[in-house]
Amino acid sequence: MNLTRTMAEITAGAALITAVALINTTRAASDELAAAAGTLRSVAAAAKQPSMRTLGCSDDSPGALVTQEAAVALDRRVLGRGVVLSWRCVDAAGRRHPSMVEVVRPGQGGDLPTTAGILIQPSQDLHVHQITARSGGVRILASYWQTTPRGCCSASPDQGSVSVLTFARASGAHRQTDWVFESSQPTVHACAAVDLTVSIVRRVAAVGAAANLGFVNIGPSVCAIEGYPGVLAQTRAGYPRAAAPVLSGLSGGVRRDTVAPIVLLQPRESATAVLESLPRGYGGCDTSRWVEVSLPAGGQVARLPFVMQLCEAQVHPVTPGTSGWSD
């Protein structure tokens, strides 16, 4: 008996078994991913859309739109088949109303998907930024848009701050509707006046006149800013003139999404909002002497001397970087 040959055959056989096991494991994982993707697509497409009124928009709001802002498949091995769906209503100016997040299960035998639990209600005034489904439950990154959020948290984060909320299936639950709120962990505070320097610089306008409102984080830590800054111009005629919030214009704004982004500003990083004035013919014109700028979450941050002809004045959302555009 050739011992060397026998050992080589045993080694080769073991390698073959390992390779087959690896192929089967990879195939099973691939099948699992394909099944999850199929569930995600079918449930997200067939789920019943909440009404505008449920999401805080009036039924007769001009230009209002209900959007499915996120869809994430659950870990079916632990949490069962299903999808976490997040909805929001957006008005014509791109101002987002609070999110609603639900767990939806696929229908049986051709039935429509059914809601298995509501994780976040619109009454909690949260803007969802990201959803992650893990084996232990669901993790949601969201910003608060009320001084004291209702119904989810023991703490009272600042308006505009960002937190991580976690949810899990209730232990010992016999139904798939049993979801419980676990915790809320503040992660990023809202940018305040003490965190920022603000500048205003004229920029090349596609039409009319435009200027960049620049925000730089001078604080020691990351902060969050989301939405439209308030812009009030003091004119040479002696009366104030406010810029209307508009999602996207000719010289800046949001190109593809339907809402303003949540901008996380690291120390020394910049963000920009564009102030734009459409040319004569869109309304009466005047010239600014000063511009007062306030943060989207409230609070005046700067009063800057600036001369600009204002006809129909618009301000677009705060976007990352210095371009004034967000994709």
GUMARMI-287764 format. One record per atom (N, C-alpha, C): residue in one letter; x, y, z. Coordinates in steps of 0.2 Angstrom, whole numbers, plus 2048, in hexadecimal, padded with zeros to 3 digits. Layout:
BEGIN
AXYZ
...
//
This chain:
BEGIN
M8047FA800
M800800800
M804806800
N80380B7FB
N8078117FB
N804816800
L807817805
L80481C80A
L804823808
T809825804
T80982C801
T80382D7FC
R8028287F8
R7FD8287F3
R7F68287F7
T7F58247FC
T7EF824800
T7ED82B803
M7F282E806
M7F283480A
M7F083A804
A7F38397FE
A7F183E7F9
A7EA83D7F7
E7E88377F6
E7E18367F4
E7DC8387FA
I7DE837800
I7D983A806
I7D9841806
T7DF845805
T7DF84C804
T7DB84F7FF
A7DC84B7F9
A7D884D7F3
A7D084D7F4
G7CE8477F7
G7C78467F9
G7C584B7FE
A7C984D803
A7C6852807
A7C6859804
A7CA85A800
A7CA8607FC
A7C48617F8
L7C285B7F5
L7BC85B7F0
L7B685C7F4
I7B68597FA
I7B08597FF
I7AF861801
T7B5864803
T7B586B805
T7B286F7FF
A7B586E7F9
A7B38727F3
A7AB8717F2
V7A986B7F2
V7A186A7F1
V79D86D7F7
A7A086D7FD
A79C870802
A79C878801
L7A287B7FF
L7A28827FE
L79E8847F8
I79D8807F3
I7998817ED
I7928817F0
N79087C7F4
N78987C7F6
N7878827FB
T78C8847FF
T78B889803
T78A8907FF
T78E8917FA
T78E8977F6
T7878977F2
R7868917F0
R77F8907EC
R7798927F1
A77988F7F7
A7748917FC
A7748987FD
A77A89B7FE
A77A8A2800
A7778A67FA
S7798A47F4
S7778A87EE
S76F8A77ED
D76C8A17EE
D7658A07EE
D7628A47F3
E7658A57F9
E7628A97FF
E7618B07FD
L7678B27FA
L7678B97F7
L7628BB7F2
A7618B67ED
A75D8B67E8
A7558B67EA
A7548B27EF
A74D8B27F2
A74C8B87F6
A7518BB7FA
A7508C17FD
A74E8C77F8
A7528C77F3
A7518CC7EE
A74B8CC7EA
G7488C57E9
G7428C57E6
G73C8C77EB
T73D8C57F1
T7388C87F6
T7388CF7F6
L73E8D27F6
L73E8D97F7
L73B8DD7F1
R73C8DA7EB
R7398DD7E5
R7318DD7E5
S72F8D67E6
S7288D57E6
S7248D97EB
V7278D97F1
V7238DC7F7
V7238E47F6
A7298E67F4
A72A8EE7F3
A7258F07EE
A7248EC7E9
A7208EE7E3
A7198EE7E5
A7178E97E9
A7108E77EA
A70D8EA7F0
A7118ED7F5
A70F8F07FB
A70A8F67FA
K7058F67FE
K7008FB7FE
K704902800
Q7039077FC
Q70690E7FE
Q702911803
P705914808
P70191880D
P6FE91E809
S6F892180C
S6F5927809
S6FA92D80B
M6F9932808
M6FC938809
M6FA93B810
R6F493A812
R6F293D818
R6F593981E
T6F693281D
T6F992E822
T701931823
L70493381E
L70B93581E
L70B93D820
G706940821
G706947823
G70594C81E
C70494A818
C70394E812
C6FB94F811
S6F995580F
S6F295680E
S6F1953807
D6EB950806
D6E994D800
D6E99527FA
D6E89587FC
D6E895D7F6
D6EE9617F6
S6F395F7F9
S6FA9637F9
S6FC9637F1
P6FD9687EE
P7009687E7
P7079667E7
G7079617E2
G70E95E7E1
G7109597E6
A70C9577EB
A70E9527F0
A70F94B7ED
L7149487F0
L7159417ED
L71793C7F3
V7149367F3
V7169317F7
V71B92D7F4
T72192C7F8
T7279287F5
T7299227FA
Q72A91D7F7
Q72D9177FB
Q7359197FB
E73791B801
E73E91D802
E743918803
A741912805
A74690D807
A742906807
A745901805
A7438FA805
A7488F5807
V7488F180C
V74D8ED80E
V74B8E6810
A74D8E180D
A74B8DA80F
A74D8D8816
L7498D481A
L74B8D2820
L74F8CB81F
D7538CA824
D7568C3825
D7518BE826
R7508BA820
R74A8B6821
R74B8B0825
R7528AE826
R7538A882A
R7528AA832
V7528B0834
V7518B283B
V74A8B583C
L7498BA837
L7438BE838
L73D8BD833
G73E8B782F
G7398B682A
G7398BA824
R7358B881F
R7358BB819
R7318C281A
G7348C7817
G7318CE818
G7358D3816
V7338D9816
V7368DF813
V7358E5818
V73A8E981A
V7398EF81D
V7388F5818
L7328F8818
L7318FD813
L730904817
S733909814
S732910817
S72F915812
W72A918814
W72691D810
W727924812
R72692980D
R72693080F
R72293480A
C71F93980C
C71C93E808
C720944807
V720947801
V72494C7FF
V7209527FC
D7209587FE
D71C95D7FB
D7209607F5
A71D9647F1
A7209677EB
A72696A7EC
A72896D7F2
A72E9707F3
A73496C7F5
G7329657F6
G7379607F7
G73895F7FF
R733963803
R73396280A
R73095B80C
R73495780F
R732950811
R72E950817
H72994C817
H72594B81E
H728945821
P726944827
P72993E82B
P728937828
S72C933829
S72C92C826
S72892882A
M725922826
M72291D829
M726917827
V72791282C
V72B90C82B
V72790682D
E726901829
E7228FB82A
E7268F5828
V7248F082B
V7268E9829
V7208E6825
V7228E481F
V71D8E181B
V71F8DA819
R71A8D5819
R71B8CE818
R7188CD811
P71B8C880D
P7188C7806
P7118C3807
G70D8C4803
G7068C1803
G7078B9801
Q7028B6803
Q7018AF801
Q6FC8AD7FC
G6FE8A97F7
G6FA8A77F2
G6F78AC7EE
G6FB8B17EC
G6F98B77E8
G6F68BD7EC
D6F68BC7F3
D6F38C27F6
D6F88C77F7
L6F68CD7F8
L6FA8D37F8
L6FE8D37FF
P7048D67FF
P7088D6805
P7048D980B
T7068D7811
T7028D9817
T7078DD81C
T7058E281F
T7098E5824
T70A8E182B
A7108DF82D
A7118DB833
A7138DF839
G7148E6838
G7168EA83D
G7188F183B
I7178F683F
I7198FD83E
I71F8FE842
L72490083F
L72A902844
L72A909845
I72990E840
I729915841
I72391883F
Q71F91C843
Q71991F841
Q71B92683E
P71792983A
P718930838
P71893583E
S714933843
S713938849
S71A93984D
Q71E93484B
Q72593584F
Q72A93A84C
D72893C846
D72C942843
D733940842
L73493A83E
L73B93883D
L73C938835
H74193A833
H74393982C
H74893382B
V74692E828
V74B928827
V75092A822
H756928824
H75C929820
H75F92281D
Q75E91D821
Q76191681F
Q75E911824
I75D90B820
I75A905824
I75E8FF823
T7608FB828
T7648F5827
T7608F082B
A75F8EA828
A75C8E482B
A7628DF82D
R7628DD833
R7678D9836
R7648D3838
S7688CE83A
S7658C883D
S7618C9843
G7638CE847
G7608D084E
G75A8D484D
G7598D7847
G7548DC847
G7558E1841
V7528E7843
V7538ED83E
V7568F3841
R75B8F683D
R75E8FC83F
R75C90283B
I75A90783D
I75890D839
I75C91383B
L75F917837
L76291D838
L75D922835
A75B92783A
A75692C839
A75893283C
S755938839
S75693E83D
S74F941840
Y750944845
Y74A947849
Y74894D846
W74194E845
W73F955843
W739957848
Q73A95684E
Q736959853
Q73A959859
T73A95F85E
T73E95F863
T73D959868
T737957869
T73795186D
T73394C869
P736947866
P733942862
P72E93E867
R72993B863
R724938867
R724930866
G72392C86B
G72292586A
G727921868
C72E923869
C73391E867
C73991E86C
C73A92486F
C740925873
C73F92887A
S74492687E
S743929885
S747930885
A74C930881
A750937880
A74C93C87C
S74E94287C
S74B947878
S75194A874
P75294886E
P75894A86A
P756951867
D75B955865
D75A95B862
D75795A85B
Q75395F859
Q75095F852
Q75695F84D
G75595A848
G75A95A843
G760955845
S76095284B
S76594E84D
S76494784A
V769942849
V76893C846
V76A93784C
S76593184C
S76692C850
S76592584D
V767920850
V76691984E
V761916852
L75C91484F
L756910853
L757909851
T756904856
T7568FD855
T74F8FA857
F74D8F5853
F7478F2854
F7488EA853
A7448E6857
A7458DF857
A73F8DB857
R73E8D5855
R7398D1856
R7388D085E
A7328D0861
A7318CF868
A7338C886A
S7378C786F
S7398C0871
S7338BC873
G7328B6870
G72D8B1872
G7278B386E
A7278B7869
A7218B9865
A71F8B3861
H7188B3861
H7158AD85D
H7138B0856
R7138B6855
R7108B984F
R7168BE84C
Q7158BE846
Q71A8C2842
Q7198CA842
T7148CC846
T7128D3847
T7168D684D
D7198D2851
D71C8D4857
D7238D7856
W7238DE855
W7298E1855
W72A8E685B
V7308E785E
V7308EB863
V7368F0862
F7358F6865
F73B8FB864
F7408F986A
E7468F9868
E74B8F786D
E74F8FD870
S75290286B
S75690786E
S75690D869
S75891386B
S75A918867
S76191B869
Q76691B865
Q76C91D867
Q76E923862
P76E929866
P77092F862
P77792F85F
T778930859
T77E930855
T781936853
V77D93B851
V78094184E
V77B947850
H77E94C853
H77A951856
H778956850
A77395A850
A77195F84B
A77696484B
C778967845
C77D96C845
C779973848
A77D97684C
A77B97C84F
A77F98284D
A77D98884F
A78098E84C
A78898E84F
V78998B855
V79098B857
V794986854
D791981850
D79597C84C
D79797F845
L794984843
L79598683C
L79898D83B
T79B98E835
T79C994832
T79899582C
V79699B82A
V79199B824
V7949A1820
S7949A081A
S7979A5815
S7929A580F
I7929AA80B
I78E9AB805
I7929AE800
V7929AA7FA
V7979AC7F5
V7939AC7EE
R7939B17EA
R78F9B17E4
R7929AB7DF
R78E9A87DC
R7909A27D7
R78D9A47D0
V7909A07CB
V78D9A17C5
V78699E7C4
A7819A27C2
A77A99F7C2
A77999D7BB
A7759987BA
A7729967B4
A76E99B7B0
V76A99E7B5
V7659A47B2
V7659A87B9
G7649AE7B8
G7639B37BD
G76A9B47C2
A7699B37C8
A76E9B47CD
A76E9AE7D2
A7749AD7D5
A7749A77DA
A77A9A87DE
A77A9A57E4
A77F9A67E9
A78099F7ED
N78699D7EF
N7879987F4
N78699A7FB
L7829967FF
L782997806
L787991808
G78D99380B
G79198D80D
G79198C814
F791986816
F79198481E
F79798081F
V79B982824
V7A197E825
V7A197C82D
N7A297582E
N7A1973835
N7A8975838
I7A897983D
I7AE97B841
I7AE978848
G7A9973849
G7A9970850
G7AD96A850
P7AE967856
P7B2961857
P7B095A854
S7A995A852
S7A6954851
S7A195584B
V79F94F848
V79B94F843
V794952845
C790955840
C78A958842
C78595783C
A77F95783D
A77A956837
A77695C835
I77595D82F
I77196282C
I76D960826
E766961826
E76295F821
E75C964820
G75B965819
G756969817
G758970815
Y753975815
Y75497B812
Y756981818
P75B984817
P75D98A81B
P75898F81A
G756993820
G75299981F
G75699F81C
V7549A2817
V7589A8814
V7539AE814
L7559B3818
L7519B9818
L7559BF816
A7549C2810
A7589C880E
A7559CE810
Q7599D3812
Q7579D9814
Q7589DE80E
T7539E180B
T7549E4804
T7559EB805
R7589EE7FF
R7599F67FF
R7539F9800
A74D9F67FE
A7479FA7FF
A7449FA806
G7489F680A
G7469F7811
G7429F1814
Y7409EC810
Y73C9E7813
Y73F9E0812
P73D9DB816
P7409D4815
P73D9D0810
R7419CC80D
R73F9C8807
R7429C1809
A73D9BC809
A73F9B580B
A7409B1804
A7459AC804
A7469A87FF
A7419A2800
A73E9A07FB
A73999A7FB
A73D9937FA
P73C98E7FF
P7409887FE
P73D9847F8
V7429827F3
V74197E7ED
V7469797ED
L7449737EB
L74896D7EB
L74E96E7E6
S74D9707E0
S7529717DB
S7509767D7
G75697A7D5
G7559807D0
G75A97F7CA
L75B9857C7
L75F9857C1
L7679857C3
S7689877C9
S76F9887CB
S7719847D1
G76D9807D4
G76E97B7DA
G7689777DC
G76A9737E1
G76496F7E4
G7659677E3
V7609647E4
V76095C7E4
V75E95A7DD
R7629567DA
R7619547D3
R75C94E7D2
R75D9497D6
R75A9427D5
R7559417DA
D7569427E0
D7529407E6
D74C9457E6
T7479437EB
T7419477EB
T74194B7F2
V74794B7F6
V74794E7FC
V74E9517FD
A74F955802
A756957804
A75A952807
P760951806
P76494C809
P76694E811
I767949814
I76A94A81B
I77194A81A
V77495081C
V77B95181B
V77F950822
L78494C822
L78894B828
L78E94E827
L78F95482B
L79595882A
L79B95682F
Q7A095382C
Q7A6952830
Q7A9959832
P7AD959837
P7B195F839
P7B5961833
R7B4968831
R7B896B82C
R7B596A825
E7B0966825
E7AC96481E
E7A796A81D
S7A596A816
S7A1970814
S79A96D811
A795971811
A78F97080E
A78D97680B
T788976806
T78697C802
T77F97C801
A77B981802
A7759837FF
A7759887FA
V7719887F5
V77198D7F0
V76B9927F0
L76D9987F1
L76899D7F0
L7679A07E9
E7619A07E6
E7619A17DF
E75B9A67DE
S75C9AB7D9
S7579AF7D8
S7569AF7D0
L74F9AD7CF
L74E9AD7C8
L74D9B47C5
P74E9B47BE
P74F9BB7BB
P7489BF7BB
R7489C57B9
R7429C97B8
R73D9C67B4
G7379C77B6
G7319C47B2
G72E9BF7B6
Y7329BC7BB
Y72F9B77C0
Y72C9BB7C6
G72D9C17C7
G72A9C57CD
G72E9CB7CD
G72C9CF7D2
G72F9D57D4
G7369D47D6
C73B9D97D5
C7429D87D7
C7449DE7DC
D7499DC7E0
D74C9E17E5
D7539DF7E6
T7579E37E9
T75E9E17EB
T75F9E07F2
S7629DB7F4
S7649DA7FB
S7699DE7FE
R7699DF804
R76F9E2808
R7729DE80D
W76E9DA810
W7709D5815
W76C9CE814
V76F9C9815
V76C9C2815
V76C9BF81C
E7679BD81F
E7669BA825
E7659B2824
V7699AE826
V7699A7825
V7689A382C
S76399F82B
S76199A831
S76299382F
L76398F834
L763988833
L75D984831
P75D97F82D
P75697B82C
P753979832
A756977838
A75397583E
A75197B842
G753981840
G751987844
G75798A847
G757991848
G75C99584B
G760998846
Q76199F847
Q7659A3842
Q76C9A2843
V7709A183E
V77799F83E
V77B9A583B
A7799AA837
A77D9AF835
A7799B4832
R77C9BA832
R7799C082E
R77F9C382A
L77E9C3824
L7849C481F
L7829CA81B
P7879CF81A
P7869D4814
P7869D180E
F7819D2809
F7829CF803
F77D9D37FE
V7809D57F8
V77C9D87F3
V77A9D47EE
M7749D37EC
M7719CE7E7
M76A9D07E5
Q7699D17DE
Q7639D27DC
Q75E9CC7DD
L7599CD7E1
L7549C87E2
L74D9C97DE
C74C9C57DA
C7459C57D7
C7419C07DA
E7409BA7D7
E73D9B47DB
E7429B07DE
A7439B17E5
A7499AE7E8
A7479A77EA
Q74C9A27E9
Q74B99B7EC
Q7519997F0
V7509957F4
V7569927F8
V75598A7F7
H75B9877F5
H75A9807F4
H75D97C7FA
P75D9767FB
P75F972801
P766972802
V768971808
V76F97080A
V77296A807
T77796A803
T77A964800
T781963802
P78495D802
P78B95C804
P79095F7FF
G796962802
G79B9647FD
G79996C7FC
T79C96E7F6
T79C9757F4
T7999767ED
S7969717EA
S7949727E3
S78D9757E4
G7899747E9
G7829767E9
G77D9717E6
W77F96C7E4
W77B9667E1
W77C9607E5
S77695C7E5
S7769567E8
S7739517E3
D77694B7E2
D7739467DE
D76F9417E1
//
